[in-house]
């Protein structure tokens, strides 16, 4: 009986741990997971980058789509790591776009397109894709997002590399140092900063 009680207690603790690892993401009617700290935007990107700058943050756009397993992992694994989520939340204004969405977005050069059309214009073909933009709004004037971006995360990165990419954009001169160079120099230190929970599938 004592063994049974111990097993039950272990199962309860495991379930609680799995729940904690799921973070605060909520699945929306659009089939995308959403973080409540993502930017609520009118999708006028020139205004969004100016507001990010005024808040002391960098602007980043995350592309996702319904049924994307790696997008789910980004929310339920990566953003479930408290110091990782805190760093991104404190340093970046995040706009979430749908690869096949119909919402109207105004690109930095003033052109209005649906999310789906904008994805094609920016050369986004799969999800998740994260695009990072300059911290100076003047640097994007008259440009498309594709021409204005300073870095791109092409697909899903596990939490330590994911965090390293955000730190690279925020703390490094992306014009002078590539991400692989930064990762070789700082990756071990960044990996030691976070404790990654495991999510049961």
C-alpha positions in Angstrom: 0.0 0.0 0.0 2.9 2.4 0.8 4.4 1.6 -2.6 1.1 2.4 -4.3 0.8 5.7 -2.4 4.4 6.6 -3.4 3.6 5.8 -7.1 0.5 7.9 -7.0 2.4 10.8 -5.5 5.1 10.5 -8.1 2.4 10.6 -10.9 0.8 13.7 -9.4 4.2 15.4 -9.2 5.0 14.4 -12.8 1.7 15.7 -14.0 2.2 19.0 -12.2 5.7 19.3 -13.7 4.3 18.6 -17.2 1.7 21.3 -16.7 4.2 23.8 -15.6 6.3 23.1 -18.6 3.4 24.1 -20.9 3.8 27.8 -20.2 1.0 30.3 -20.7 0.3 29.7 -24.4 -3.3 29.4 -25.5 -4.5 27.8 -28.6 -6.6 30.2 -30.6 -9.5 29.7 -33.0 -7.0 30.3 -35.8 -5.1 27.2 -34.8 -2.1 29.1 -33.6 -0.7 29.2 -30.0 -0.6 32.7 -28.6 1.4 34.4 -25.8 -0.5 37.1 -23.9 2.6 39.3 -24.0 2.9 39.3 -27.8 2.2 42.7 -29.3 -1.4 43.6 -30.0 -0.8 45.5 -33.2 -2.8 47.3 -36.0 -0.1 45.7 -38.2 1.3 49.1 -39.4 4.9 47.9 -39.2 6.4 51.4 -39.4 4.5 52.4 -36.3 5.3 49.1 -34.6 9.0 49.5 -35.0 8.8 53.1 -33.7 6.8 52.0 -30.6 9.3 49.1 -30.0 12.2 51.6 -30.1 10.3 54.0 -27.7 9.9 51.0 -25.3 13.6 50.2 -25.5 12.9 47.0 -27.5 13.7 45.4 -30.8 10.9 44.4 -33.2 10.6 40.8 -34.3 8.0 39.0 -36.4 7.2 35.3 -35.8 5.5 33.5 -38.7 3.4 30.5 -37.8 0.7 28.3 -39.3 -2.1 26.0 -38.1 -0.9 22.4 -37.4 2.8 23.4 -37.2 4.3 21.0 -34.7 7.5 23.0 -34.3 5.5 26.2 -33.7 3.7 24.3 -30.9 7.1 23.3 -29.4 8.3 26.9 -29.6 5.4 27.9 -27.4 5.0 24.9 -25.1 8.7 24.1 -24.7 10.8 27.2 -25.4 8.5 29.9 -24.0 7.8 27.6 -21.0 11.4 28.3 -19.8 10.9 31.3 -17.5 14.3 33.1 -18.0 14.0 32.6 -21.8 10.5 33.9 -22.0 11.4 36.8 -19.7 14.4 37.8 -21.8 12.4 37.8 -25.1 9.5 39.6 -23.4 11.7 42.3 -21.9 13.8 42.9 -25.0 11.6 42.4 -28.0 8.2 43.5 -29.3 6.9 40.3 -31.0 4.3 40.4 -33.8 2.8 37.0 -34.7 1.7 36.5 -38.3 0.0 33.6 -40.0 1.7 32.2 -43.1 -1.7 31.7 -44.8 -3.6 34.5 -43.0 -5.8 37.1 -44.5 -5.3 40.1 -42.1 -4.0 43.2 -43.8 -0.5 44.2 -42.9 1.3 47.5 -44.0 4.9 46.8 -44.9 7.6 49.3 -43.9 7.5 50.8 -47.4 3.7 51.5 -47.0 2.4 48.6 -49.2 -0.7 46.9 -47.9 -0.9 43.1 -48.3 -2.6 40.2 -46.7 -0.4 38.1 -44.3 -0.2 35.4 -47.0 0.9 37.9 -49.7 3.4 39.5 -47.3 4.9 36.0 -46.5 5.6 35.6 -50.2 7.0 39.1 -50.5 9.4 38.5 -47.6 10.4 35.0 -48.8 8.9 33.1 -45.9 8.1 29.5 -46.9 7.9 27.5 -43.7 7.2 27.9 -40.0 8.3 28.9 -37.5 10.3 31.7 -39.1 11.4 34.6 -37.0 12.5 37.9 -38.6 14.4 40.5 -36.6 14.6 44.2 -37.5 16.9 47.2 -36.7 16.5 49.1 -33.6 16.4 52.4 -35.6 13.1 53.1 -37.4 15.0 55.2 -39.9 16.8 52.1 -41.1 13.6 50.5 -42.4 12.2 53.6 -44.2 11.1 52.8 -47.7 12.2 49.2 -47.5 10.3 45.9 -47.5 10.6 43.7 -44.4 12.8 41.3 -46.4 15.3 44.1 -47.2 15.1 45.6 -43.7 15.7 42.5 -41.6 19.0 42.1 -39.8 18.6 38.4 -39.0 16.3 35.5 -39.5 15.7 32.3 -37.5 14.8 29.8 -40.2 12.9 27.1 -38.4 12.7 25.7 -34.9 15.7 26.0 -32.6 15.9 24.2 -29.2 15.8 26.5 -26.2 19.5 27.3 -25.7 20.1 28.1 -29.3 16.7 29.9 -29.5 17.7 32.2 -26.6 21.2 32.7 -28.1 19.6 33.9 -31.4 17.6 36.6 -29.5 20.7 37.6 -27.5 22.7 37.7 -30.7 20.3 40.2 -32.3 20.0 42.3 -29.1 23.6 42.3 -27.9 25.8 41.8 -31.0 26.6 43.8 -34.2 24.9 41.6 -36.7 26.5 43.4 -39.6 30.0 42.5 -38.3 29.5 39.1 -36.6 27.5 36.1 -37.9 25.3 34.1 -35.6 27.5 31.0 -35.8 30.5 33.1 -34.6 28.4 34.5 -31.7 27.1 31.0 -30.8 30.7 29.5 -30.7 31.7 32.3 -28.4 28.7 32.6 -26.1 26.6 29.4 -26.6 27.9 27.5 -23.6 27.4 30.4 -21.3 23.8 31.0 -22.6 23.0 27.3 -22.3 24.0 27.3 -18.7 21.6 30.2 -18.0 18.4 28.1 -18.5 16.9 25.0 -17.1 14.9 23.3 -19.9 11.8 21.4 -18.9 10.8 18.3 -20.8 7.4 18.1 -22.4 5.6 14.8 -22.7 4.2 14.2 -26.1 
